[in-house]
């Protein structure tokens, strides 16, 4: 029995998405398989809708996570530390909102504490949360910076993301090994050119 796919409905003040059922999602994948020209009922594809829906659940679980909550547990005993905290080579696995194709790369995240610091794993988690949503790399860069800025109130934040986009390498212009770099600087990283340069040198080794 086929199920008619239902378009998500936006309701409420926050435009909350009412998600279709799992069966509706499975049927949507079957429709795409048939549209591509294959038989979704053949043995090799019979379980593909389930696998795709399960994969989507993992790839986009950032919608169910809260970056502010991850950054809420802070430590104020920094014993006078007022220099840069930098995480390098944080894995970025995301999907662009234009083609739903993956873009993969690394994020470099730094901030200068004001009165509080956060566990370093939480910074990597913030990158992961926003990466597992549909957006552009530019938006992803801003989201990470804004979350750290608003929750930690640091002296400054610096973000650099270096990623390759499959919507460019496997379709369209088909240019491989082209990476996209986006940056965002706030506070002292924006006003102090020497500090910004130091971050860029440390980030890229």
C-alpha positions in Angstrom: 0.0 0.0 0.0 1.5 3.3 -1.1 1.5 6.4 1.1 1.1 9.8 -0.3 4.1 12.0 0.7 3.0 14.9 2.9 4.8 18.2 2.7 6.0 19.5 6.1 3.7 22.2 7.6 5.2 25.2 9.3 3.3 26.2 12.4 3.7 28.3 15.5 5.7 31.4 16.4 9.0 29.6 15.8 8.0 28.0 12.5 8.3 24.6 14.0 8.3 21.8 11.4 5.8 19.0 11.8 7.7 16.0 10.5 6.2 13.4 8.2 5.9 9.9 9.6 8.7 7.4 9.0 6.5 5.5 6.5 6.0 8.7 4.5 9.8 9.3 4.5 10.3 5.7 3.2 7.7 6.2 0.5 9.5 9.4 -0.5 12.7 7.5 -1.0 10.9 4.8 -3.1 9.5 7.6 -5.3 13.0 9.0 -5.9 14.4 5.6 -6.8 11.6 5.1 -9.3 12.1 8.7 -10.6 15.8 7.8 -11.1 14.7 5.0 -13.4 15.2 1.9 -11.2 12.8 -0.5 -9.6 12.5 0.1 -5.8 11.1 -3.4 -5.4 14.1 -5.3 -6.8 16.2 -7.2 -4.3 19.1 -4.8 -4.3 16.9 -1.8 -3.5 14.2 -3.3 -1.3 15.9 -2.2 1.9 17.4 1.0 0.5 14.6 3.3 1.7 15.1 2.1 5.3 18.9 2.6 5.1 18.5 6.1 3.6 16.0 7.2 6.2 18.3 5.9 9.0 21.2 7.7 7.4 19.2 10.9 7.2 18.4 10.5 10.9 22.1 10.5 11.6 23.3 13.1 9.1 20.7 15.6 10.3 20.4 14.9 14.1 21.7 18.5 14.7 18.1 19.7 14.5 17.4 17.9 17.7 20.4 19.2 19.6 20.9 22.5 21.4 24.2 24.3 21.1 23.4 26.7 24.0 22.8 23.7 26.3 26.2 22.3 25.3 27.9 25.6 26.2 25.9 26.2 29.4 28.3 24.4 31.7 31.2 26.8 32.1 34.2 27.2 34.5 35.1 30.5 36.0 38.3 29.5 37.7 40.7 30.3 34.9 43.4 31.6 37.2 44.1 34.7 35.1 44.3 32.9 31.8 43.5 35.4 29.1 45.1 34.1 25.9 43.7 32.1 23.0 42.0 28.7 23.3 42.2 27.1 19.9 40.9 23.7 18.5 42.3 22.6 15.2 41.2 20.0 12.7 37.6 19.5 13.9 35.9 17.2 11.4 33.1 18.9 9.4 30.6 16.6 7.8 27.7 18.6 6.5 25.2 18.9 3.6 24.5 22.0 1.5 21.0 23.2 1.4 21.0 23.8 -2.3 21.6 20.2 -3.5 21.7 18.2 -0.3 25.2 17.1 -1.3 27.9 16.6 1.3 30.6 19.1 2.0 33.5 17.7 4.1 36.4 19.5 5.7 37.9 20.9 8.9 37.0 23.6 11.3 39.3 25.7 13.4 37.7 27.4 16.4 39.3 29.8 18.8 38.2 32.2 21.5 39.8 34.4 24.2 38.1 33.9 27.5 36.7 36.8 29.5 35.5 35.4 32.8 34.7 31.8 31.9 35.8 28.9 29.8 34.0 25.8 28.5 35.2 22.2 28.1 37.0 21.9 24.9 34.9 18.9 23.8 31.9 21.3 23.9 33.4 23.4 21.2 33.8 20.4 18.9 30.2 19.4 19.8 28.9 22.9 18.7 30.6 22.4 15.3 29.0 19.0 15.0 25.5 20.2 15.9 25.4 22.9 13.3 27.2 20.8 10.7 24.4 18.2 11.0 21.8 20.6 9.5 21.2 21.9 6.0 22.8 25.2 5.3 25.7 26.9 3.5 29.2 26.9 4.7 28.9 30.7 5.2 25.9 30.2 7.5 27.6 27.3 9.3 30.6 29.6 10.1 28.4 32.3 11.4 26.3 29.9 13.5 29.3 28.5 15.3 30.7 31.9 16.0 27.4 33.3 17.2 26.8 30.4 19.6 30.2 30.8 21.3 29.8 34.6 21.3 26.4 34.7 22.9 26.9 31.9 25.4 30.5 32.6 26.6 30.8 36.4 26.1 34.5 36.0 25.3 36.8 38.8 24.3 36.7 37.5 20.8 35.9 34.5 18.6 37.7 33.3 15.5 36.4 30.6 13.1 37.9 29.1 10.0 36.3 26.3 7.9 38.1 24.7 5.0 35.8 22.2 3.1 35.3 20.5 -0.3 31.8 20.6 -1.7 30.5 17.5 -3.5 27.9 19.6 -5.4 30.9 21.1 -7.2 33.1 18.0 -7.5 30.5 15.4 -8.5 28.1 17.5 -10.5 27.9 20.9 -12.3 31.5 22.1 -13.1 33.1 18.8 -11.9 36.2 20.5 -10.4 37.8 18.2 -7.9 40.2 19.2 -5.1 38.8 22.7 -4.8 38.3 23.8 -1.2 36.2 26.6 0.1 37.5 28.7 3.0 35.2 30.8 5.2 36.1 32.9 8.2 34.4 34.9 10.9 36.1 37.1 13.5 34.5 39.0 16.4 35.8 41.2 19.2 39.6 41.4 19.6 40.1 39.0 16.7 38.4 41.6 14.5 40.1 44.7 15.8 43.7 43.3 16.4 45.3 42.4 13.1 48.3 40.8 14.8 46.0 38.5 16.8 44.0 37.6 13.7 47.2 36.7 11.9 48.4 34.6 14.8 45.2 32.6 14.8 45.5 32.0 11.0 49.1 30.8 11.4 48.3 28.5 14.3 45.2 27.2 12.6 46.9 26.1 9.4 50.1 25.0 11.1 
